[in-house]
Amino acid sequence: MGAITVICTDKTGTLTQNLMQVYDAKLDESQPDLIAEGIAANSTAFLEEKSGDGKPAGVGNPTEVALLLWLNQRGQDYLKLREAAKVVNQLTFSTERKYMATLVDSPVAGKRILYVKGAPEIVMGRCDLAQEEISKNNEQLLAYQNKAMRTLGLAYKVVADGAPEDCAELVAEGGLTFLGIFAISDPIRPDVPAAVKKCQSAGISVKIVTGDTPGTATEIARQIGLWQPGDTERNRITGVEFAALSDEEALDRAMDLKVMSRARPMDKQRLVQLLQQKGAVVAVTGDGTNDAPALNHAQVGLSMGTGTSVAKEASDITLLDDSFHSIATAVMWGRSLYKNIQRFIVFQLTINVVALLSVLLGAFFGTSLPLTVTQMLWVNLIMDTFAAMALASISPSMDVMNEKPRKRTDFIITPAMRNNILGVGVVFLALLMGMLVYFKGLPGGLLPNGEMSVHYLTVFFTVFVMLQFWNLFNASVFGTNHSIFKDAGHALGMLSVALIILVGQFIIVTFGGKVFRTEPLDWQTWLQIIAGTSLVLWVGEIWRGIQRIRHK
C-alpha cells in the first residue's frame, strides 16, 4: 500500500455514505397500484426491524432498499404485495444488462405482468415513448444526475397468455409502458475530500470507476475535489466508449482518466491491466462478485466489509468501514512501516560496520580484542531487540503523505541511507580507534604481559555502546527534519527503551567481571562518557535544525 501510485475506487459506500434514499420521483400517478406492486415484487431486498436509533434499514441492494423504504413511508406493506404476486420468472440485476425484470401473476391487474427497473436510458429504450417524452425525461434525468443522484426507471408490460416466460426475451421484444423515474441520493462521506487531497499530495492518482451515469460520476468527482474546472472529456469516459478503444488508444488515455462511468466488470479489469502496463502500482476497491477479476489483478485489492465473500476472497485487504479514508490511512501506515524498517537498517548496519571494523582494526592498535564475544552478544541483544522494538513502534506520521511513492524496484537502502551508514560509521570508527591509541600511550594503559588495561577496555566498551545509544535517537527521525523532541509520545517510548539500555550497560560494567571483561567505573567517568558521547545527538539535532531552516 505504501508503494501504490493509482487508486481505482468505486463510488457507493466508499466515497458516499451508502445511505440511499429516494430524493424525488416523477411517476405516472394514474398507476399507483402497479408502481407499488412493481417495487415490491421486482426486488430481492428486504426491510429490517428498526434499529436502536430508530432508523429503518434493509438487507440487499441499497437502491432497492431505498425504494422499499419509500413504499413503506407511504403506508404500503411491501411484503404483503410481494407475497400476493406469484413470481413466474425473475432476471436479477447485472451490470451488463443494467436492468432487473420479474414476471408475475398480478392480483392487482388480474393479469400476467412483466415489471422492469433499471438504468432509465435502457428502460426507456424498450418503452413506447414519443420523442418529446423521451427528451423531457432526459432533461429531468440530467438535472438529477448533475446533483450526483442515482436515477432509476420503472416500466411494465402486460403479457398475453401463452407468451414466452423468459424475462430477457420479453424485455427484448419491447412494447413496455413507462411508469416514471426515481432520483435516489447518497451523500458523500464528510472525510472523503480531505482523504482524496492527502492521496493526491502523496503522488497517488485517484480514479472513480462506477456503474453510475456520467453526470452523477462527474458530480461526485467534483464534490470530492477530484474533478477540476480545467478537466476535459479526455479525463472521463464511459465503459462502452472505453471498450471501443483499441489497446493503444486505451493505453494512451489510461493515466489521464479520472472518471469511468457506466463501467462494467471487464472494463475495470482492463483499466487495471493497462495502468500496470504504464508502470503504475494499482489498488482497486470492490464489493461485488463481478469485481473479483479487477481485485485479483490489482497489486492491492481492497474489498468492502459489506461486500460479497467472493470479493473478500479475491482481495488482499477488507475495509470494515467501507470508507475511502481508510485507504488513505492504509497508505500512510504502509509508508510509515517501510520507513521504520529503513530506520532500523540504518541503525543496525551502522553498528555492524563499526563493530566489525573495530575488531579487525583493533589488532593493529593493541594485543587484546577491543570487544569480546560476550560483549558483542550484549551489543546484539540491546541493539537487535530493544532498538528494534523502539524503531518498529514509532507511530505513523502524516508527513509521509507529502512524499512521492517509492518505486517497487528500488533497493531498500537508498543513497541517503548508504551515506549515513558509511559517514557515521567512519566517524565512530575513527573516534574508537583514536581512543585505543590514546589509552595505549597512557601510564598503565598496557600491562606487563602486553595486554591493555581492563579499565580502559571497559571505558572503550562503554563508549562504543553509548555512541550507538545516542545514534538510536538520530535513527528514529531518519528521513525527516524533525527534532526528536517534537512528538512527546514518541520521545517517551524512546526514553523507556533508552533507560533499559542504560541500566543494562551499568549492570554489565559493574557486575560483569571476568565474564564480560569489565570492571566498575566511578560516577565521574560515567558522567564524562555520557556527556561526551551525547554530542552524537546534539550534532544530529543541529543538522536537522539547519535542514528545517533551509526547507522553509
C-alpha positions in Angstrom: 0.0 0.0 0.0 2.9 2.3 0.7 4.0 2.0 -2.9 0.7 2.4 -4.8 0.5 5.1 -7.4 -3.1 4.7 -8.5 -6.3 4.0 -6.6 -9.3 2.9 -8.7 -12.3 3.3 -6.4 -16.0 2.7 -6.8 -18.5 5.3 -5.6 -21.2 3.8 -3.5 -20.3 3.2 0.1 -16.6 4.1 -0.4 -16.9 7.7 -1.5 -20.5 8.0 -0.3 -22.3 7.1 2.9 -24.3 4.2 1.3 -27.5 5.6 2.8 -29.6 5.5 -0.3 -32.9 7.4 0.0 -35.4 8.5 -2.6 -34.9 12.2 -3.1 -37.6 12.7 -5.8 -39.9 10.7 -8.1 -41.6 11.7 -11.3 -44.2 8.9 -11.7 -47.4 8.1 -13.6 -49.9 9.0 -10.9 -52.6 7.1 -12.7 -51.0 3.7 -11.9 -50.2 3.8 -8.2 -51.1 0.2 -7.6 -48.9 -1.1 -10.4 -46.0 1.1 -9.2 -46.3 -0.3 -5.7 -46.6 -3.9 -6.8 -43.7 -3.4 -9.2 -41.4 -2.0 -6.5 -42.4 -4.8 -4.1 -42.3 -7.8 -6.5 -39.4 -6.8 -8.7 -36.9 -6.7 -5.9 -34.6 -9.0 -3.9 -34.2 -6.7 -0.9 -35.9 -6.9 2.5 -36.5 -4.3 5.2 -35.4 -5.0 8.7 -36.9 -4.1 12.0 -36.0 -0.6 13.2 -32.6 -0.5 14.8 -31.8 1.0 18.2 -31.5 4.5 16.7 -35.0 4.2 15.3 -33.8 4.3 11.7 -35.3 1.6 9.4 -32.7 -0.4 7.5 -32.7 -3.1 4.9 -30.8 -6.1 3.5 -29.8 -6.3 -0.1 -29.1 -3.8 -2.9 -29.1 -0.3 -1.3 -31.1 1.1 -4.3 -33.8 -1.5 -3.9 -33.8 -0.9 -0.1 -34.4 2.8 -0.8 -37.4 2.0 -3.0 -38.9 -0.3 -0.3 -38.4 2.4 2.3 -40.1 4.9 0.1 -43.0 2.5 -0.3 -43.1 1.9 3.4 -43.3 5.6 4.1 -46.5 5.7 2.0 -48.2 3.1 4.2 -47.7 0.2 1.8 -46.7 -3.2 3.1 -44.2 -4.4 0.5 -44.1 -7.9 2.0 -47.9 -8.5 1.5 -47.7 -7.1 -2.0 -44.7 -9.4 -2.8 -46.3 -12.5 -1.3 -49.6 -11.9 -3.2 -47.9 -11.6 -6.6 -46.8 -15.1 -7.7 -43.4 -14.9 -9.4 -43.3 -16.8 -12.6 -39.7 -15.8 -13.7 -37.1 -13.4 -12.5 -34.0 -11.9 -14.0 -31.8 -10.3 -11.4 -29.9 -7.1 -12.0 -26.5 -7.3 -13.6 -24.0 -4.5 -14.5 -24.0 -5.8 -18.1 -27.8 -5.6 -18.6 -28.3 -2.7 -16.2 -31.9 -3.7 -15.5 -33.9 -6.2 -13.4 -37.1 -7.9 -14.6 -39.7 -10.0 -12.8 -42.7 -11.8 -14.4 -45.6 -12.2 -12.0 -49.2 -13.2 -11.9 -50.6 -9.9 -10.7 -53.6 -9.8 -8.3 -53.7 -6.0 -8.8 -54.2 -6.2 -12.6 -55.6 -9.7 -12.7 -53.2 -10.5 -15.5 -49.6 -11.6 -16.0 -47.3 -8.5 -15.7 -43.6 -8.1 -16.5 -42.1 -5.4 -14.2 -38.8 -3.9 -15.2 -36.5 -1.4 -13.4 -33.0 -0.2 -14.2 -31.0 2.5 -15.9 -33.5 4.9 -17.3 -31.9 5.1 -20.8 -32.1 1.2 -21.0 -35.7 1.0 -19.8 -36.9 3.9 -22.0 -35.3 2.2 -25.0 -37.7 -0.7 -24.5 -40.8 1.5 -24.0 -43.3 3.0 -26.4 -42.5 6.7 -25.9 -42.8 9.7 -28.1 -39.6 11.6 -28.8 -41.0 14.6 -26.9 -41.5 12.4 -23.8 -38.0 11.0 -24.1 -36.5 14.4 -24.4 -38.4 15.7 -21.4 -37.4 12.7 -19.3 -33.7 13.0 -20.4 -33.8 16.7 -19.3 -35.1 15.7 -15.9 -32.6 12.9 -15.6 -29.7 15.2 -16.4 -30.9 17.6 -13.7 -30.9 14.8 -11.2 -27.5 13.4 -12.3 -25.9 16.8 -12.1 -26.8 16.7 -8.4 -25.0 13.3 -8.1 -28.1 11.3 -7.8 -28.7 7.8 -8.9 -31.6 7.5 -11.3 -33.9 4.6 -11.9 -36.5 4.0 -14.5 -39.6 1.8 -13.9 -41.8 0.1 -16.6 -44.3 -2.7 -17.0 -45.8 -4.8 -19.7 -49.0 -6.9 -19.8 -48.0 -10.4 -21.1 -50.6 -12.3 -23.0 -51.5 -15.9 -22.2 -49.2 -18.4 -24.0 -46.4 -15.8 -24.4 -42.9 -16.9 -23.5 -41.9 -16.7 -19.8 -38.3 -15.7 -20.4 -37.8 -12.2 -18.9 -34.8 -11.3 -21.1 -36.8 -12.3 -24.3 -39.9 -10.3 -23.2 -37.8 -7.2 -22.5 -36.0 -7.5 -25.8 -39.4 -7.5 -27.6 -40.0 -4.0 -26.3 -43.5 -2.6 -26.0 -43.2 -1.7 -22.3 -45.2 1.1 -20.6 -43.0 3.7 -18.8 -44.1 4.3 -15.2 -41.6 7.0 -14.3 -38.3 7.9 -12.7 -36.8 7.8 -9.2 -34.0 10.0 -8.1 -32.0 8.4 -5.3 -29.4 10.4 -3.4 -26.4 9.1 -1.5 -24.4 11.9 0.1 -20.6 11.8 0.1 -18.8 10.9 3.3 -17.6 14.1 5.1 -14.0 12.8 5.4 -13.5 11.8 1.7 -12.5 15.2 0.2 -9.6 15.5 2.7 -8.6 11.9 2.2 -8.5 12.4 -1.6 -6.4 15.5 -1.2 -4.0 13.6 1.0 -3.6 10.9 -1.6 -3.0 13.5 -4.4 -0.4 15.3 -2.3 1.2 11.8 -1.8 1.6 11.5 -5.6 -1.3 9.0 -5.9 -3.7 9.3 -8.7 -7.4 8.6 -7.8 -9.8 7.3 -10.4 -13.6 6.7 -9.9 -14.8 3.6 -11.7 -18.6 3.3 -11.2 -21.7 2.0 -12.9 -23.4 5.3 -12.4 -24.2 7.8 -15.2 -21.5 10.2 -16.5 -23.3 13.2 -14.9 -23.5 11.5 -11.5 -20.0 10.2 -11.5 -18.6 13.6 -12.6 -20.5 15.5 -9.9 -19.3 13.1 -7.2 -15.7 13.6 -8.6 -16.3 17.4 -8.4 -17.6 17.2 -4.8 -14.6 15.3 -3.5 -12.1 17.6 -5.3 -11.1 15.2 -8.0 -12.7 16.9 -11.0 -11.3 20.3 -11.5 -12.6 23.2 -13.8 -9.7 22.6 -16.2 -10.5 19.0 -16.8 -11.8 17.9 -20.3 -13.5 15.0 -21.9 -10.1 13.3 -22.1 -10.3 12.9 -18.3 -13.6 10.9 -18.3 -15.1 8.1 -20.4 -18.0 5.6 -20.3 -17.5 1.8 -20.1 -18.9 1.4 -23.7 -16.5 4.1 -25.1 -13.6 2.5 -23.2 -14.3 -0.9 -24.6 -14.5 0.5 -28.1 -10.9 1.9 -27.8 -8.0 -0.1 -29.2 -5.4 -1.2 -26.8 -3.0 1.5 -28.0 -5.7 4.3 -27.6 -6.8 3.0 -24.2 -3.2 2.7 -23.0 -2.6 6.3 -24.1 -5.6 7.6 -22.1 -5.4 5.3 -19.1 -3.3 7.6 -16.9 -5.3 10.7 -17.8 -8.7 9.2 -16.9 -10.3 10.4 -13.6 -13.8 9.1 -14.1 -15.1 6.0 -15.8 -18.9 5.9 -15.7 -21.3 3.0 -16.7 -18.3 0.7 -16.1 -18.7 -3.0 -16.4 -16.5 -5.6 -14.6 -14.3 -6.2 -17.6 -13.8 -2.5 -18.2 -12.5 -2.2 -14.6 -10.1 -5.2 -15.1 -8.9 -3.8 -18.4 -8.2 -0.4 -16.9 -6.2 -2.0 -14.1 -4.1 -4.0 -16.5 -3.4 -1.0 -18.8 -2.3 1.1 -15.8 0.0 -1.7 -14.8 1.5 -1.7 -18.3 2.2 2.0 -17.7 4.2 1.1 -14.6 1.6 2.1 -12.1 1.1 0.2 -8.8 -2.6 -0.1 -8.6 -5.1 -0.5 -5.7 -8.7 -1.4 -6.5 -11.8 -1.3 -4.4 -14.8 -3.5 -5.0 -17.7 -5.1 -3.1 -19.4 -7.4 -5.7 -18.7 -10.8 -7.2 -18.2 -9.0 -10.6 -15.3 -7.0 -9.0 -13.3 -10.2 -8.3 -11.2 -10.1 -11.6 -10.1 -6.5 -11.0 -9.4 -7.1 -7.3 -7.4 -10.2 -8.2 -5.3 -8.4 -10.9 -4.5 -5.3 -8.9 -1.4 -5.2 -6.7 -3.6 -4.4 -3.8 -7.3 -5.5 -3.8 -9.5 -3.7 -1.3 -12.9 -5.3 -0.6 -15.6 -3.8 1.4 -16.8 -5.1 4.8 -20.3 -5.2 3.4 -19.2 -6.8 0.2 -19.6 -10.4 -1.0 -17.5 -13.3 0.2 -16.2 -13.7 -3.4 -14.9 -10.1 -3.4 -13.3 -10.6 0.0 -11.6 -13.8 -1.1 -10.2 -12.1 -4.2 -8.9 -9.1 -2.3 -5.8 -8.5 -0.1 -7.4 -6.2 2.5 -11.0 -5.8 3.7 -12.1 -2.3 4.7 -14.5 -2.9 7.6 -15.9 0.6 7.4 -16.0 0.7 3.6 -14.5 4.2 3.7 -12.0 5.8 1.3 -10.5 7.5 4.3 -9.3 4.1 5.5 -7.5 3.6 2.1 -5.5 6.9 2.7 -4.8 5.7 6.3 -3.5 2.3 4.9 -1.2 4.2 2.5 0.2 6.2 5.5 0.7 3.1 7.5 2.4 1.3 4.6 4.8 4.1 4.0 5.5 4.6 7.7 6.2 1.0 8.4 8.6 0.9 5.4 10.3 3.9 6.7 10.6 2.3 10.2 12.3 -0.7 8.5 14.7 1.6 6.8 15.5 3.4 10.1 16.3 0.1 11.7 18.5 -0.9 8.8 20.4 2.4 9.1 20.9 1.9 12.8 21.8 -1.8 12.6 24.2 -1.5 9.7 26.0 1.4 11.3 26.6 -0.7 14.4 27.7 -3.7 12.3 30.1 -1.6 10.3 31.7 -0.1 13.4 31.8 -3.4 15.4 33.3 -5.4 12.5 36.0 -2.9 11.7 36.7 -2.2 15.3 37.5 -5.9 15.9 39.5 -6.1 12.7 41.5 -2.9 13.1 41.8 -3.4 16.9 44.5 -6.0 16.4 46.8 -3.2 14.9 46.3 -1.0 17.9 46.7 -3.4 20.8 47.2 -7.1 21.6 43.7 -7.6 23.1 40.4 -7.8 21.2 38.7 -4.4 21.7 35.3 -6.2 22.1 35.0 -9.7 23.5 32.4 -12.3 22.3 30.3 -11.8 25.4 30.4 -8.0 24.9 29.3 -8.4 21.3 26.4 -10.7 22.4 25.3 -7.9 24.8 25.6 -5.3 22.0 23.5 -7.5 19.7 20.9 -8.1 22.4 20.3 -4.4 23.2 20.6 -3.2 19.6 18.7 -6.0 17.8 16.0 -6.5 20.4 15.4 -3.2 22.3 16.3 -1.0 19.4 14.1 -3.0 17.0 11.2 -2.5 19.5 11.8 1.2 19.7 12.1 1.8 16.0 9.4 -0.5 14.9 6.9 1.0 17.4 7.3 4.6 16.1 3.8 5.7 15.3 2.9 6.5 11.7 3.2 10.1 10.6 1.1 12.1 8.1 4.4 13.6 6.9 4.9 10.6 4.7 1.8 11.7 2.7 3.8 14.7 1.4 6.3 12.4 -0.3 6.1 10.7 -3.7 5.5 7.0 -3.9 8.6 4.8 -3.9 9.3 2.6 -6.9 8.8 -1.1 -6.2 12.0 -1.8 -8.0 14.1 0.5 -5.8 16.7 -1.1 -3.4 15.6 -0.7 0.2 18.9 1.0 1.1 18.7 4.4 -0.5 21.7 6.7 -1.3 20.8 8.8 1.8 20.9 5.7 3.9 24.2 4.5 2.5 25.8 7.9 3.1 24.5 7.9 6.7 25.7 4.4 7.4 29.2 4.9 6.0 29.6 8.5 7.2 28.5 7.9 10.8 30.3 4.6 10.8 33.6 6.1 9.7 33.4 8.9 12.3 32.6 6.4 15.1 35.4 4.1 14.0 37.9 6.9 13.8 36.9 8.0 17.3 37.2 4.5 18.8 40.5 3.7 17.1 41.8 7.0 18.3 40.8 6.0 21.9 42.7 2.8 21.6 45.9 4.6 20.5 45.4 7.2 23.3 44.8 4.6 26.0 47.8 2.6 24.8 50.1 5.6 25.5 48.7 6.4 28.9 50.5 5.3 32.1 49.1 1.9 33.0 47.5 1.6 29.6 49.4 -1.6 28.8 50.0 -4.3 31.4 53.5 -6.1 31.7 52.1 -9.0 29.7 51.4 -6.7 26.8 47.6 -6.7 27.3 45.6 -3.5 27.5 44.3 -2.5 31.0 40.8 -3.8 31.7 39.8 -0.4 33.0 40.5 1.2 29.6 38.9 -1.7 27.7 35.8 -1.2 29.9 35.8 2.5 29.0 36.2 1.6 25.3 33.3 -0.9 25.5 31.0 1.7 27.3 31.8 4.4 24.8 31.1 2.0 21.9 27.6 1.2 23.4 26.9 4.9 24.3 27.7 6.1 20.8 25.1 3.7 19.4 22.8 4.6 22.2 22.7 8.3 21.1 22.6 7.3 17.5 19.4 5.4 18.2 17.6 8.7 18.7 19.0 10.1 15.4 17.9 6.9 13.6 14.4 7.3 15.0 13.9 10.5 12.9 16.0 9.5 9.9 14.3 10.5 6.7 12.8 13.6 8.3 14.0 17.0 9.5 12.1 16.6 12.8 13.6 17.2 16.2 13.5 14.1 18.4 11.6 16.2 20.9 8.8 17.1 18.6 6.5 14.2 19.5 6.2 13.7 23.3 4.6 10.3 23.0 7.4 9.1 20.6 10.0 10.6 22.9 8.6 8.8 25.9 8.7 5.5 24.1 12.3 6.0 23.1 13.2 7.1 26.6 11.8 3.9 28.1 14.0 1.8 25.7 16.9 4.1 26.4 16.5 3.6 30.1 16.6 -0.2 29.7 19.8 0.1 27.7 21.5 2.4 30.2 20.5 0.3 33.2 21.7 -2.9 31.4 25.0 -1.3 30.5 25.6 -0.2 34.1 24.8 -3.7 35.4 27.2 -5.3 32.9 30.0 -2.9 33.6 29.6 -3.0 37.4 28.9 -6.7 37.9 30.1 -8.4 34.6 33.6 -9.1 36.0 35.6 -11.7 34.1 32.6 -13.0 32.1 32.3 -9.6 30.3 35.9 -8.5 30.9 34.8 -5.3 32.7 35.4 -3.5 36.0 33.2 -0.9 37.8 33.6 2.7 36.7 33.3 5.7 39.1 30.5 8.2 38.6 32.8 10.9 37.2 33.8 8.5 34.4 30.2 7.6 33.7 29.3 11.3 33.5 32.2 12.1 31.2 31.3 9.2 28.8 27.5 10.1 28.7 28.2 13.8 28.2 30.9 13.2 25.6 29.0 10.7 23.5 25.8 12.8 23.7 27.5 15.1 21.1 26.2 12.5 18.6 22.6 13.6 19.4 23.3 17.3 19.5 25.2 17.3 16.2 22.2 15.4 14.7 19.8 18.0 16.2 21.8 20.9 14.8 22.0 19.3 11.4 18.2 18.7 11.3 17.6 22.3 12.5 19.7 23.7 9.6 17.7 21.5 7.2 14.4 22.8 8.6 15.6 26.4 8.1 16.8 25.7 4.6 13.5 24.0 3.8 11.5 27.0 5.0 
